C-alpha cells in the first residue's frame, strides 16, 4: 500500500507543478502536504526526493519545499515528458 501512496503523491504533486497549479517559487511545508495528501511523513519525504531528482522542487532548511522554474526541470525524464504532454 505504501508504494501506491508514494506513487499517488508523486503524480499529484508532479502534475500540479507542471500545470502551474503550484507555481514557480511556491513554498510548501511537509506537514501541510501530509494533511492534504493524507499520507505519512515518510511518503512525503520519498515523493519530495523523487521530485528533487527531476528538478521540480528543492528543499530549504527551515523554509520548506520550493517549486523550481521549468528551466531547472529534467526535460528528458519520461515522467516530466508525460506530465507536460497531458497538461
PDB file with SEQRES, HELIX, SHEET and CRYST1 records, atoms N, CA, C and O in Angstrom:
SEQRES   1 A   87  UNK UNK UNK UNK UNK UNK UNK UNK UNK UNK UNK UNK UNK          
SEQRES   2 A   87  UNK UNK UNK UNK UNK UNK UNK UNK UNK UNK UNK UNK UNK          
SEQRES   3 A   87  UNK UNK UNK UNK UNK UNK UNK UNK UNK UNK UNK UNK UNK          
SEQRES   4 A   87  UNK UNK UNK UNK UNK UNK UNK UNK UNK UNK UNK UNK UNK          
SEQRES   5 A   87  UNK UNK UNK UNK UNK UNK UNK UNK UNK UNK UNK UNK UNK          
SEQRES   6 A   87  UNK UNK UNK UNK UNK UNK UNK UNK UNK UNK UNK UNK UNK          
SEQRES   7 A   87  UNK UNK UNK UNK UNK UNK UNK UNK UNK                          
HELIX    1 AA1 UNK A    2  UNK A   19  1                                  18    
HELIX    2 AA2 UNK A   30  UNK A   37  1                                   8    
HELIX    3 AA3 UNK A   41  UNK A   53  1                                  13    
HELIX    4 AA4 UNK A   70  UNK A   72  5                                   3    
HELIX    5 AA5 UNK A   78  UNK A   86  1                                   9    
SHEET    1 AA1 3 UNK A  27  UNK A  28  0                                        
SHEET    2 AA1 3 UNK A  64  UNK A  67 -1                                        
SHEET    3 AA1 3 UNK A  57  UNK A  60 -1                                        
CRYST1    1.000    1.000    1.000  90.00  90.00  90.00 P 1           1          
ATOM      1  N   UNK A   1       0.825  -1.200   0.000  1.00  0.00           N  
ATOM      2  CA  UNK A   1       0.000   0.000   0.000  1.00  0.00           C  
ATOM      3  C   UNK A   1       0.864   1.257   0.000  1.00  0.00           C  
ATOM      4  O   UNK A   1       0.503   2.253  -0.627  1.00  0.00           O  
ATOM      5  N   UNK A   2       1.997   1.224   0.694  1.00  0.00           N  
ATOM      6  CA  UNK A   2       2.897   2.365   0.760  1.00  0.00           C  
ATOM      7  C   UNK A   2       3.387   2.770  -0.627  1.00  0.00           C  
ATOM      8  O   UNK A   2       3.516   3.959  -0.916  1.00  0.00           O  
ATOM      9  N   UNK A   3       3.660   1.787  -1.487  1.00  0.00           N  
ATOM     10  CA  UNK A   3       4.122   2.086  -2.832  1.00  0.00           C  
ATOM     11  C   UNK A   3       3.060   2.852  -3.605  1.00  0.00           C  
ATOM     12  O   UNK A   3       3.389   3.805  -4.312  1.00  0.00           O  
ATOM     13  N   UNK A   4       1.814   2.466  -3.490  1.00  0.00           N  
ATOM     14  CA  UNK A   4       0.764   3.175  -4.213  1.00  0.00           C  
ATOM     15  C   UNK A   4       0.567   4.586  -3.652  1.00  0.00           C  
ATOM     16  O   UNK A   4       0.284   5.514  -4.410  1.00  0.00           O  
ATOM     17  N   UNK A   5       0.711   4.756  -2.350  1.00  0.00           N  
ATOM     18  CA  UNK A   5       0.621   6.095  -1.761  1.00  0.00           C  
ATOM     19  C   UNK A   5       1.770   6.964  -2.252  1.00  0.00           C  
ATOM     20  O   UNK A   5       1.588   8.139  -2.570  1.00  0.00           O  
ATOM     21  N   UNK A   6       2.941   6.372  -2.306  1.00  0.00           N  
ATOM     22  CA  UNK A   6       4.125   7.072  -2.788  1.00  0.00           C  
ATOM     23  C   UNK A   6       3.913   7.509  -4.238  1.00  0.00           C  
ATOM     24  O   UNK A   6       4.180   8.659  -4.589  1.00  0.00           O  
ATOM     25  N   UNK A   7       3.439   6.603  -5.064  1.00  0.00           N  
ATOM     26  CA  UNK A   7       3.182   6.907  -6.474  1.00  0.00           C  
ATOM     27  C   UNK A   7       2.110   7.988  -6.611  1.00  0.00           C  
ATOM     28  O   UNK A   7       2.243   8.903  -7.424  1.00  0.00           O  
ATOM     29  N   UNK A   8       1.055   7.879  -5.816  1.00  0.00           N  
ATOM     30  CA  UNK A   8      -0.037   8.860  -5.864  1.00  0.00           C  
ATOM     31  C   UNK A   8       0.459  10.253  -5.484  1.00  0.00           C  
ATOM     32  O   UNK A   8       0.072  11.242  -6.107  1.00  0.00           O  
ATOM     33  N   UNK A   9       1.312  10.335  -4.466  1.00  0.00           N  
ATOM     34  CA  UNK A   9       1.848  11.628  -4.028  1.00  0.00           C  
ATOM     35  C   UNK A   9       2.723  12.247  -5.116  1.00  0.00           C  
ATOM     36  O   UNK A   9       2.635  13.446  -5.377  1.00  0.00           O  
ATOM     37  N   UNK A  10       3.563  11.435  -5.747  1.00  0.00           N  
ATOM     38  CA  UNK A  10       4.424  11.937  -6.829  1.00  0.00           C  
ATOM     39  C   UNK A  10       3.574  12.423  -7.992  1.00  0.00           C  
ATOM     40  O   UNK A  10       3.806  13.513  -8.517  1.00  0.00           O  
ATOM     41  N   UNK A  11       2.604  11.635  -8.394  1.00  0.00           N  
ATOM     42  CA  UNK A  11       1.736  12.009  -9.517  1.00  0.00           C  
ATOM     43  C   UNK A  11       0.967  13.294  -9.219  1.00  0.00           C  
ATOM     44  O   UNK A  11       0.880  14.182 -10.067  1.00  0.00           O  
ATOM     45  N   UNK A  12       0.413  13.389  -8.021  1.00  0.00           N  
ATOM     46  CA  UNK A  12      -0.368  14.561  -7.629  1.00  0.00           C  
ATOM     47  C   UNK A  12       0.496  15.819  -7.678  1.00  0.00           C  
ATOM     48  O   UNK A  12       0.140  16.796  -8.337  1.00  0.00           O  
ATOM     49  N   UNK A  13       1.613  15.792  -6.991  1.00  0.00           N  
ATOM     50  CA  UNK A  13       2.467  16.980  -6.916  1.00  0.00           C  
ATOM     51  C   UNK A  13       3.115  17.295  -8.260  1.00  0.00           C  
ATOM     52  O   UNK A  13       3.165  18.455  -8.668  1.00  0.00           O  
ATOM     53  N   UNK A  14       3.611  16.270  -8.949  1.00  0.00           N  
ATOM     54  CA  UNK A  14       4.249  16.496 -10.247  1.00  0.00           C  
ATOM     55  C   UNK A  14       3.301  17.126 -11.249  1.00  0.00           C  
ATOM     56  O   UNK A  14       3.667  18.071 -11.947  1.00  0.00           O  
ATOM     57  N   UNK A  15       2.097  16.612 -11.323  1.00  0.00           N  
ATOM     58  CA  UNK A  15       1.094  17.160 -12.238  1.00  0.00           C  
ATOM     59  C   UNK A  15       0.757  18.600 -11.879  1.00  0.00           C  
ATOM     60  O   UNK A  15       0.659  19.453 -12.761  1.00  0.00           O  
ATOM     61  N   UNK A  16       0.582  18.873 -10.603  1.00  0.00           N  
ATOM     62  CA  UNK A  16       0.231  20.233 -10.173  1.00  0.00           C  
ATOM     63  C   UNK A  16       1.358  21.221 -10.436  1.00  0.00           C  
ATOM     64  O   UNK A  16       1.098  22.388 -10.728  1.00  0.00           O  
ATOM     65  N   UNK A  17       2.592  20.777 -10.337  1.00  0.00           N  
ATOM     66  CA  UNK A  17       3.731  21.659 -10.628  1.00  0.00           C  
ATOM     67  C   UNK A  17       3.802  21.933 -12.124  1.00  0.00           C  
ATOM     68  O   UNK A  17       3.927  23.086 -12.537  1.00  0.00           O  
ATOM     69  N   UNK A  18       3.725  20.895 -12.931  1.00  0.00           N  
ATOM     70  CA  UNK A  18       3.835  21.040 -14.390  1.00  0.00           C  
ATOM     71  C   UNK A  18       2.710  21.909 -14.949  1.00  0.00           C  
ATOM     72  O   UNK A  18       2.943  22.713 -15.852  1.00  0.00           O  
ATOM     73  N   UNK A  19       1.493  21.755 -14.424  1.00  0.00           N  
ATOM     74  CA  UNK A  19       0.361  22.531 -14.945  1.00  0.00           C  
ATOM     75  C   UNK A  19       0.338  23.967 -14.424  1.00  0.00           C  
ATOM     76  O   UNK A  19      -0.431  24.794 -14.917  1.00  0.00           O  
ATOM     77  N   UNK A  20       1.175  24.266 -13.432  1.00  0.00           N  
ATOM     78  CA  UNK A  20       1.208  25.615 -12.882  1.00  0.00           C  
ATOM     79  C   UNK A  20       0.272  25.818 -11.714  1.00  0.00           C  
ATOM     80  O   UNK A  20       0.183  26.922 -11.176  1.00  0.00           O  
ATOM     81  N   UNK A  21      -0.429  24.772 -11.311  1.00  0.00           N  
ATOM     82  CA  UNK A  21      -1.290  24.855 -10.132  1.00  0.00           C  
ATOM     83  C   UNK A  21      -0.449  25.188  -8.896  1.00  0.00           C  
ATOM     84  O   UNK A  21      -0.904  25.895  -7.996  1.00  0.00           O  
ATOM     85  N   UNK A  22       0.774  24.673  -8.866  1.00  0.00           N  
ATOM     86  CA  UNK A  22       1.767  25.058  -7.858  1.00  0.00           C  
ATOM     87  C   UNK A  22       2.836  25.829  -8.623  1.00  0.00           C  
ATOM     88  O   UNK A  22       3.720  25.216  -9.222  1.00  0.00           O  
ATOM     89  N   UNK A  23       2.775  27.161  -8.615  1.00  0.00           N  
ATOM     90  CA  UNK A  23       3.651  27.966  -9.464  1.00  0.00           C  
ATOM     91  C   UNK A  23       5.103  28.007  -8.981  1.00  0.00           C  
ATOM     92  O   UNK A  23       5.407  27.670  -7.837  1.00  0.00           O  
ATOM     93  N   UNK A  24       5.977  28.423  -9.874  1.00  0.00           N  
ATOM     94  CA  UNK A  24       7.388  28.603  -9.549  1.00  0.00           C  
ATOM     95  C   UNK A  24       7.522  29.498  -8.325  1.00  0.00           C  
ATOM     96  O   UNK A  24       6.880  30.544  -8.229  1.00  0.00           O  
ATOM     97  N   UNK A  25       8.361  29.072  -7.398  1.00  0.00           N  
ATOM     98  CA  UNK A  25       8.592  29.843  -6.183  1.00  0.00           C  
ATOM     99  C   UNK A  25       7.655  29.513  -5.042  1.00  0.00           C  
ATOM    100  O   UNK A  25       7.901  29.913  -3.904  1.00  0.00           O  
ATOM    101  N   UNK A  26       6.582  28.788  -5.327  1.00  0.00           N  
ATOM    102  CA  UNK A  26       5.628  28.414  -4.278  1.00  0.00           C  
ATOM    103  C   UNK A  26       6.332  27.544  -3.242  1.00  0.00           C  
ATOM    104  O   UNK A  26       7.056  26.614  -3.597  1.00  0.00           O  
ATOM    105  N   UNK A  27       6.121  27.846  -1.969  1.00  0.00           N  
ATOM    106  CA  UNK A  27       6.745  27.085  -0.888  1.00  0.00           C  
ATOM    107  C   UNK A  27       5.685  26.257  -0.175  1.00  0.00           C  
ATOM    108  O   UNK A  27       4.629  26.761   0.207  1.00  0.00           O  
ATOM    109  N   UNK A  28       5.990  24.976  -0.004  1.00  0.00           N  
ATOM    110  CA  UNK A  28       5.082  24.050   0.672  1.00  0.00           C  
ATOM    111  C   UNK A  28       5.769  23.524   1.922  1.00  0.00           C  
ATOM    112  O   UNK A  28       6.992  23.391   1.961  1.00  0.00           O  
ATOM    113  N   UNK A  29       4.988  23.231   2.926  1.00  0.00           N  
ATOM    114  CA  UNK A  29       5.511  22.605   4.135  1.00  0.00           C  
ATOM    115  C   UNK A  29       5.151  21.128   4.114  1.00  0.00           C  
ATOM    116  O   UNK A  29       4.054  20.754   3.698  1.00  0.00           O  
ATOM    117  N   UNK A  30       6.074  20.294   4.562  1.00  0.00           N  
ATOM    118  CA  UNK A  30       5.832  18.850   4.582  1.00  0.00           C  
ATOM    119  C   UNK A  30       4.586  18.517   5.392  1.00  0.00           C  
ATOM    120  O   UNK A  30       3.816  17.631   5.021  1.00  0.00           O  
ATOM    121  N   UNK A  31       4.391  19.226   6.498  1.00  0.00           N  
ATOM    122  CA  UNK A  31       3.230  18.961   7.354  1.00  0.00           C  
ATOM    123  C   UNK A  31       1.922  19.204   6.608  1.00  0.00           C  
ATOM    124  O   UNK A  31       0.967  18.441   6.750  1.00  0.00           O  
ATOM    125  N   UNK A  32       1.886  20.270   5.813  1.00  0.00           N  
ATOM    126  CA  UNK A  32       0.675  20.570   5.046  1.00  0.00           C  
ATOM    127  C   UNK A  32       0.439  19.523   3.958  1.00  0.00           C  
ATOM    128  O   UNK A  32      -0.700  19.142   3.686  1.00  0.00           O  
ATOM    129  N   UNK A  33       1.531  19.062   3.338  1.00  0.00           N  
ATOM    130  CA  UNK A  33       1.388  18.027   2.313  1.00  0.00           C  
ATOM    131  C   UNK A  33       0.877  16.726   2.915  1.00  0.00           C  
ATOM    132  O   UNK A  33       0.077  16.022   2.300  1.00  0.00           O  
ATOM    133  N   UNK A  34       1.341  16.411   4.118  1.00  0.00           N  
ATOM    134  CA  UNK A  34       0.856  15.208   4.806  1.00  0.00           C  
ATOM    135  C   UNK A  34      -0.658  15.270   4.973  1.00  0.00           C  
ATOM    136  O   UNK A  34      -1.364  14.304   4.686  1.00  0.00           O  
ATOM    137  N   UNK A  35      -1.148  16.415   5.438  1.00  0.00           N  
ATOM    138  CA  UNK A  35      -2.589  16.580   5.654  1.00  0.00           C  
ATOM    139  C   UNK A  35      -3.356  16.592   4.334  1.00  0.00           C  
ATOM    140  O   UNK A  35      -4.387  15.933   4.196  1.00  0.00           O  
ATOM    141  N   UNK A  36      -2.843  17.346   3.373  1.00  0.00           N  
ATOM    142  CA  UNK A  36      -3.529  17.499   2.095  1.00  0.00           C  
ATOM    143  C   UNK A  36      -3.619  16.177   1.331  1.00  0.00           C  
ATOM    144  O   UNK A  36      -4.667  15.844   0.778  1.00  0.00           O  
ATOM    145  N   UNK A  37      -2.521  15.431   1.304  1.00  0.00           N  
ATOM    146  CA  UNK A  37      -2.477  14.176   0.558  1.00  0.00           C  
ATOM    147  C   UNK A  37      -2.908  12.974   1.395  1.00  0.00           C  
ATOM    148  O   UNK A  37      -3.094  11.872   0.880  1.00  0.00           O  
ATOM    149  N   UNK A  38      -3.064  13.214   2.709  1.00  0.00           N  
ATOM    150  CA  UNK A  38      -3.450  12.155   3.655  1.00  0.00           C  
ATOM    151  C   UNK A  38      -2.480  10.974   3.609  1.00  0.00           C  
ATOM    152  O   UNK A  38      -2.868   9.815   3.459  1.00  0.00           O  
ATOM    153  N   UNK A  39      -1.200  11.326   3.746  1.00  0.00           N  
ATOM    154  CA  UNK A  39      -0.139  10.320   3.752  1.00  0.00           C  
ATOM    155  C   UNK A  39       0.804  10.597   4.916  1.00  0.00           C  
ATOM    156  O   UNK A  39       0.719  11.641   5.562  1.00  0.00           O  
ATOM    157  N   UNK A  40       1.694   9.662   5.174  1.00  0.00           N  
ATOM    158  CA  UNK A  40       2.648   9.811   6.271  1.00  0.00           C  
ATOM    159  C   UNK A  40       3.826  10.695   5.860  1.00  0.00           C  
ATOM    160  O   UNK A  40       4.018  10.996   4.682  1.00  0.00           O  
ATOM    161  N   UNK A  41       4.593  11.093   6.840  1.00  0.00           N  
ATOM    162  CA  UNK A  41       5.772  11.917   6.593  1.00  0.00           C  
ATOM    163  C   UNK A  41       6.779  11.189   5.700  1.00  0.00           C  
ATOM    164  O   UNK A  41       7.400  11.811   4.838  1.00  0.00           O  
ATOM    165  N   UNK A  42       6.945   9.886   5.897  1.00  0.00           N  
ATOM    166  CA  UNK A  42       7.909   9.140   5.076  1.00  0.00           C  
ATOM    167  C   UNK A  42       7.485   9.114   3.604  1.00  0.00           C  
ATOM    168  O   UNK A  42       8.338   9.157   2.717  1.00  0.00           O  
ATOM    169  N   UNK A  43       6.190   9.045   3.338  1.00  0.00           N  
ATOM    170  CA  UNK A  43       5.700   9.082   1.956  1.00  0.00           C  
ATOM    171  C   UNK A  43       5.982  10.450   1.344  1.00  0.00           C  
ATOM    172  O   UNK A  43       6.415  10.533   0.195  1.00  0.00           O  
ATOM    173  N   UNK A  44       5.743  11.518   2.093  1.00  0.00           N  
ATOM    174  CA  UNK A  44       6.027  12.872   1.601  1.00  0.00           C  
ATOM    175  C   UNK A  44       7.518  13.025   1.332  1.00  0.00           C  
ATOM    176  O   UNK A  44       7.905  13.564   0.296  1.00  0.00           O  
ATOM    177  N   UNK A  45       8.348  12.563   2.240  1.00  0.00           N  
ATOM    178  CA  UNK A  45       9.808  12.675   2.057  1.00  0.00           C  
ATOM    179  C   UNK A  45      10.267  11.960   0.795  1.00  0.00           C  
ATOM    180  O   UNK A  45      11.067  12.497   0.030  1.00  0.00           O  
ATOM    181  N   UNK A  46       9.766  10.760   0.580  1.00  0.00           N  
ATOM    182  CA  UNK A  46      10.157   9.994  -0.604  1.00  0.00           C  
ATOM    183  C   UNK A  46       9.658  10.672  -1.880  1.00  0.00           C  
ATOM    184  O   UNK A  46      10.387  10.728  -2.871  1.00  0.00           O  
ATOM    185  N   UNK A  47       8.442  11.179  -1.870  1.00  0.00           N  
ATOM    186  CA  UNK A  47       7.908  11.882  -3.040  1.00  0.00           C  
ATOM    187  C   UNK A  47       8.736  13.131  -3.337  1.00  0.00           C  
ATOM    188  O   UNK A  47       9.044  13.411  -4.496  1.00  0.00           O  
ATOM    189  N   UNK A  48       9.093  13.870  -2.308  1.00  0.00           N  
ATOM    190  CA  UNK A  48       9.910  15.078  -2.489  1.00  0.00           C  
ATOM    191  C   UNK A  48      11.283  14.704  -3.033  1.00  0.00           C  
ATOM    192  O   UNK A  48      11.823  15.406  -3.889  1.00  0.00           O  
ATOM    193  N   UNK A  49      11.850  13.608  -2.547  1.00  0.00           N  
ATOM    194  CA  UNK A  49      13.154  13.160  -3.040  1.00  0.00           C  
ATOM    195  C   UNK A  49      13.094  12.878  -4.544  1.00  0.00           C  
ATOM    196  O   UNK A  49      14.000  13.258  -5.286  1.00  0.00           O  
ATOM    197  N   UNK A  50      12.032  12.214  -4.988  1.00  0.00           N  
ATOM    198  CA  UNK A  50      11.871  11.921  -6.415  1.00  0.00           C  
ATOM    199  C   UNK A  50      11.688  13.216  -7.204  1.00  0.00           C  
ATOM    200  O   UNK A  50      12.305  13.390  -8.255  1.00  0.00           O  
ATOM    201  N   UNK A  51      10.855  14.118  -6.710  1.00  0.00           N  
ATOM    202  CA  UNK A  51      10.625  15.390  -7.408  1.00  0.00           C  
ATOM    203  C   UNK A  51      11.896  16.233  -7.453  1.00  0.00           C  
ATOM    204  O   UNK A  51      12.119  16.960  -8.421  1.00  0.00           O  
ATOM    205  N   UNK A  52      12.728  16.143  -6.420  1.00  0.00           N  
ATOM    206  CA  UNK A  52      14.023  16.833  -6.436  1.00  0.00           C  
ATOM    207  C   UNK A  52      14.906  16.265  -7.540  1.00  0.00           C  
ATOM    208  O   UNK A  52      15.568  17.017  -8.255  1.00  0.00           O  
ATOM    209  N   UNK A  53      14.921  14.953  -7.680  1.00  0.00           N  
ATOM    210  CA  UNK A  53      15.761  14.327  -8.705  1.00  0.00           C  
ATOM    211  C   UNK A  53      15.314  14.716 -10.114  1.00  0.00           C  
ATOM    212  O   UNK A  53      16.107  14.677 -11.055  1.00  0.00           O  
ATOM    213  N   UNK A  54      14.045  15.092 -10.256  1.00  0.00           N  
ATOM    214  CA  UNK A  54      13.517  15.541 -11.547  1.00  0.00           C  
ATOM    215  C   UNK A  54      13.723  17.037 -11.758  1.00  0.00           C  
ATOM    216  O   UNK A  54      13.447  17.557 -12.839  1.00  0.00           O  
ATOM    217  N   UNK A  55      14.208  17.731 -10.726  1.00  0.00           N  
ATOM    218  CA  UNK A  55      14.443  19.166 -10.823  1.00  0.00           C  
ATOM    219  C   UNK A  55      13.204  20.014 -10.624  1.00  0.00           C  
ATOM    220  O   UNK A  55      13.222  21.204 -10.938  1.00  0.00           O  
ATOM    221  N   UNK A  56      12.129  19.436 -10.109  1.00  0.00           N  
ATOM    222  CA  UNK A  56      10.884  20.182  -9.935  1.00  0.00           C  
ATOM    223  C   UNK A  56      10.837  20.979  -8.640  1.00  0.00           C  
ATOM    224  O   UNK A  56      10.204  22.033  -8.583  1.00  0.00           O  
ATOM    225  N   UNK A  57      11.503  20.485  -7.601  1.00  0.00           N  
ATOM    226  CA  UNK A  57      11.487  21.165  -6.303  1.00  0.00           C  
ATOM    227  C   UNK A  57      12.870  21.125  -5.665  1.00  0.00           C  
ATOM    228  O   UNK A  57      13.745  20.358  -6.066  1.00  0.00           O  
ATOM    229  N   UNK A  58      13.034  21.972  -4.666  1.00  0.00           N  
ATOM    230  CA  UNK A  58      14.217  21.919  -3.814  1.00  0.00           C  
ATOM    231  C   UNK A  58      13.762  22.111  -2.381  1.00  0.00           C  
ATOM    232  O   UNK A  58      12.753  22.767  -2.123  1.00  0.00           O  
ATOM    233  N   UNK A  59      14.503  21.542  -1.461  1.00  0.00           N  
ATOM    234  CA  UNK A  59      14.170  21.732  -0.053  1.00  0.00           C  
ATOM    235  C   UNK A  59      15.119  22.763   0.526  1.00  0.00           C  
ATOM    236  O   UNK A  59      16.317  22.766   0.242  1.00  0.00           O  
ATOM    237  N   UNK A  60      14.555  23.634   1.344  1.00  0.00           N  
ATOM    238  CA  UNK A  60      15.333  24.676   2.004  1.00  0.00           C  
ATOM    239  C   UNK A  60      15.086  24.532   3.494  1.00  0.00           C  
ATOM    240  O   UNK A  60      13.950  24.610   3.960  1.00  0.00           O  
ATOM    241  N   UNK A  61      16.171  24.320   4.241  1.00  0.00           N  
ATOM    242  CA  UNK A  61      16.030  24.142   5.686  1.00  0.00           C  
ATOM    243  C   UNK A  61      15.324  25.329   6.308  1.00  0.00           C  
ATOM    244  O   UNK A  61      15.606  26.483   5.984  1.00  0.00           O  
ATOM    245  N   UNK A  62      14.408  25.029   7.201  1.00  0.00           N  
ATOM    246  CA  UNK A  62      13.617  25.997   7.956  1.00  0.00           C  
ATOM    247  C   UNK A  62      12.707  26.868   7.095  1.00  0.00           C  
ATOM    248  O   UNK A  62      12.121  27.833   7.587  1.00  0.00           O  
ATOM    249  N   UNK A  63      12.590  26.533   5.821  1.00  0.00           N  
ATOM    250  CA  UNK A  63      11.684  27.270   4.939  1.00  0.00           C  
ATOM    251  C   UNK A  63      10.615  26.326   4.405  1.00  0.00           C  
ATOM    252  O   UNK A  63       9.425  26.540   4.632  1.00  0.00           O  
ATOM    253  N   UNK A  64      11.039  25.283   3.697  1.00  0.00           N  
ATOM    254  CA  UNK A  64      10.093  24.320   3.150  1.00  0.00           C  
ATOM    255  C   UNK A  64      10.544  23.762   1.822  1.00  0.00           C  
ATOM    256  O   UNK A  64      11.737  23.709   1.525  1.00  0.00           O  
ATOM    257  N   UNK A  65       9.594  23.353   1.038  1.00  0.00           N  
ATOM    258  CA  UNK A  65       9.827  22.737  -0.263  1.00  0.00           C  
ATOM    259  C   UNK A  65       9.409  23.763  -1.309  1.00  0.00           C  
ATOM    260  O   UNK A  65       8.240  24.143  -1.384  1.00  0.00           O  
ATOM    261  N   UNK A  66      10.374  24.211  -2.120  1.00  0.00           N  
ATOM    262  CA  UNK A  66      10.102  25.280  -3.077  1.00  0.00           C  
ATOM    263  C   UNK A  66      10.041  24.722  -4.489  1.00  0.00           C  
ATOM    264  O   UNK A  66      10.878  23.916  -4.892  1.00  0.00           O  
ATOM    265  N   UNK A  67       9.026  25.170  -5.238  1.00  0.00           N  
ATOM    266  CA  UNK A  67       8.855  24.766  -6.635  1.00  0.00           C  
ATOM    267  C   UNK A  67       9.868  25.530  -7.486  1.00  0.00           C  
ATOM    268  O   UNK A  67       9.994  26.750  -7.380  1.00  0.00           O  
ATOM    269  N   UNK A  68      10.585  24.792  -8.332  1.00  0.00           N  
ATOM    270  CA  UNK A  68      11.605  25.384  -9.192  1.00  0.00           C  
ATOM    271  C   UNK A  68      11.036  25.743 -10.566  1.00  0.00           C  
ATOM    272  O   UNK A  68      10.018  25.190 -10.984  1.00  0.00           O  
ATOM    273  N   UNK A  69      11.697  26.670 -11.268  1.00  0.00           N  
ATOM    274  CA  UNK A  69      11.216  27.067 -12.600  1.00  0.00           C  
ATOM    275  C   UNK A  69      11.431  25.953 -13.630  1.00  0.00           C  
ATOM    276  O   UNK A  69      12.272  25.077 -13.430  1.00  0.00           O  
ATOM    277  N   UNK A  70      10.677  25.983 -14.723  1.00  0.00           N  
ATOM    278  CA  UNK A  70      10.808  24.956 -15.767  1.00  0.00           C  
ATOM    279  C   UNK A  70      12.231  24.803 -16.308  1.00  0.00           C  
ATOM    280  O   UNK A  70      12.600  23.720 -16.762  1.00  0.00           O  
ATOM    281  N   UNK A  71      13.013  25.842 -16.268  1.00  0.00           N  
ATOM    282  CA  UNK A  71      14.393  25.753 -16.761  1.00  0.00           C  
ATOM    283  C   UNK A  71      15.235  24.773 -15.948  1.00  0.00           C  
ATOM    284  O   UNK A  71      16.274  24.313 -16.421  1.00  0.00           O  
ATOM    285  N   UNK A  72      14.803  24.450 -14.739  1.00  0.00           N  
ATOM    286  CA  UNK A  72      15.533  23.517 -13.868  1.00  0.00           C  
ATOM    287  C   UNK A  72      15.020  22.081 -13.982  1.00  0.00           C  
ATOM    288  O   UNK A  72      15.662  21.151 -13.493  1.00  0.00           O  
ATOM    289  N   UNK A  73      13.857  21.897 -14.628  1.00  0.00           N  
ATOM    290  CA  UNK A  73      13.278  20.564 -14.756  1.00  0.00           C  
ATOM    291  C   UNK A  73      14.133  19.706 -15.679  1.00  0.00           C  
ATOM    292  O   UNK A  73      14.807  20.231 -16.566  1.00  0.00           O  
ATOM    293  N   UNK A  74      14.111  18.402 -15.479  1.00  0.00           N  
ATOM    294  CA  UNK A  74      14.806  17.469 -16.358  1.00  0.00           C  
ATOM    295  C   UNK A  74      13.898  17.197 -17.562  1.00  0.00           C  
ATOM    296  O   UNK A  74      12.957  16.409 -17.458  1.00  0.00           O  
ATOM    297  N   UNK A  75      14.170  17.843 -18.706  1.00  0.00           N  
ATOM    298  CA  UNK A  75      13.258  17.731 -19.848  1.00  0.00           C  
ATOM    299  C   UNK A  75      13.270  16.362 -20.519  1.00  0.00           C  
ATOM    300  O   UNK A  75      12.401  16.071 -21.341  1.00  0.00           O  
ATOM    301  N   UNK A  76      14.244  15.518 -20.179  1.00  0.00           N  
ATOM    302  CA  UNK A  76      14.357  14.214 -20.821  1.00  0.00           C  
ATOM    303  C   UNK A  76      13.799  13.076 -19.981  1.00  0.00           C  
ATOM    304  O   UNK A  76      13.802  11.925 -20.418  1.00  0.00           O  
ATOM    305  N   UNK A  77      13.324  13.381 -18.791  1.00  0.00           N  
ATOM    306  CA  UNK A  77      12.769  12.337 -17.938  1.00  0.00           C  
ATOM    307  C   UNK A  77      11.379  11.950 -18.442  1.00  0.00           C  
ATOM    308  O   UNK A  77      10.564  12.827 -18.727  1.00  0.00           O  
ATOM    309  N   UNK A  78      11.100  10.655 -18.556  1.00  0.00           N  
ATOM    310  CA  UNK A  78       9.792  10.212 -19.069  1.00  0.00           C  
ATOM    311  C   UNK A  78       8.600  10.733 -18.267  1.00  0.00           C  
ATOM    312  O   UNK A  78       7.559  11.041 -18.847  1.00  0.00           O  
ATOM    313  N   UNK A  79       8.735  10.837 -16.944  1.00  0.00           N  
ATOM    314  CA  UNK A  79       7.618  11.352 -16.134  1.00  0.00           C  
ATOM    315  C   UNK A  79       7.346  12.816 -16.461  1.00  0.00           C  
ATOM    316  O   UNK A  79       6.191  13.214 -16.615  1.00  0.00           O  
ATOM    317  N   UNK A  80       8.397  13.614 -16.566  1.00  0.00           N  
ATOM    318  CA  UNK A  80       8.230  15.038 -16.879  1.00  0.00           C  
ATOM    319  C   UNK A  80       7.605  15.187 -18.263  1.00  0.00           C  
ATOM    320  O   UNK A  80       6.701  16.000 -18.456  1.00  0.00           O  
ATOM    321  N   UNK A  81       8.083  14.411 -19.214  1.00  0.00           N  
ATOM    322  CA  UNK A  81       7.521  14.459 -20.574  1.00  0.00           C  
ATOM    323  C   UNK A  81       6.039  14.099 -20.544  1.00  0.00           C  
ATOM    324  O   UNK A  81       5.221  14.780 -21.162  1.00  0.00           O  
ATOM    325  N   UNK A  82       5.689  13.030 -19.828  1.00  0.00           N  
ATOM    326  CA  UNK A  82       4.283  12.599 -19.756  1.00  0.00           C  
ATOM    327  C   UNK A  82       3.412  13.673 -19.117  1.00  0.00           C  
ATOM    328  O   UNK A  82       2.324  13.968 -19.610  1.00  0.00           O  
ATOM    329  N   UNK A  83       3.892  14.260 -18.016  1.00  0.00           N  
ATOM    330  CA  UNK A  83       3.116  15.312 -17.350  1.00  0.00           C  
ATOM    331  C   UNK A  83       2.942  16.522 -18.260  1.00  0.00           C  
ATOM    332  O   UNK A  83       1.865  17.117 -18.302  1.00  0.00           O  
ATOM    333  N   UNK A  84       3.990  16.885 -18.984  1.00  0.00           N  
ATOM    334  CA  UNK A  84       3.897  18.052 -19.869  1.00  0.00           C  
ATOM    335  C   UNK A  84       2.931  17.789 -21.021  1.00  0.00           C  
ATOM    336  O   UNK A  84       2.167  18.674 -21.406  1.00  0.00           O  
ATOM    337  N   UNK A  85       2.962  16.592 -21.566  1.00  0.00           N  
ATOM    338  CA  UNK A  85       2.056  16.264 -22.671  1.00  0.00           C  
ATOM    339  C   UNK A  85       0.600  16.198 -22.230  1.00  0.00           C  
ATOM    340  O   UNK A  85      -0.302  16.522 -23.002  1.00  0.00           O  
ATOM    341  N   UNK A  86       0.373  15.784 -21.003  1.00  0.00           N  
ATOM    342  CA  UNK A  86      -1.009  15.655 -20.530  1.00  0.00           C  
ATOM    343  C   UNK A  86      -1.565  16.954 -19.955  1.00  0.00           C  
ATOM    344  O   UNK A  86      -2.751  17.030 -19.632  1.00  0.00           O  
ATOM    345  N   UNK A  87      -0.726  17.971 -19.827  1.00  0.00           N  
ATOM    346  CA  UNK A  87      -1.217  19.239 -19.248  1.00  0.00           C  
ATOM    347  C   UNK A  87      -1.787  20.167 -20.290  1.00  0.00           C  
ATOM    348  O   UNK A  87      -2.236  21.265 -19.960  1.00  0.00           O  
TER     349      UNK A  87                                                      
END                                                                             
